[in-house]
């Protein structure tokens, strides 16, 4: 198993068939989901972060989604090189 530390709170564990997104806190680790790829796990995490932005116009929300796609694309392109 391989573990990718995203930050002090989140990590992704790579298993044989999936990528497991895990949230760590002082008391325990919580599994947030099982994903088919790293991109899917990161996209889910960023969409969760976008939920905390409060009220957005549709244009602002679409812009946040574009930033998300750009961010995950950049991460995956760095892995290929």
Long-range contacts (C-beta under 8 A, 24 or more apart in sequence): 4-38, 6-42, 6-45, 10-45, 12-38, 12-41, 12-42, 14-38, 21-45, 38-75, 38-76, 38-79, 39-72, 39-75, 39-76, 42-71, 42-72, 42-75, 43-68, 43-72, 46-71, 46-72
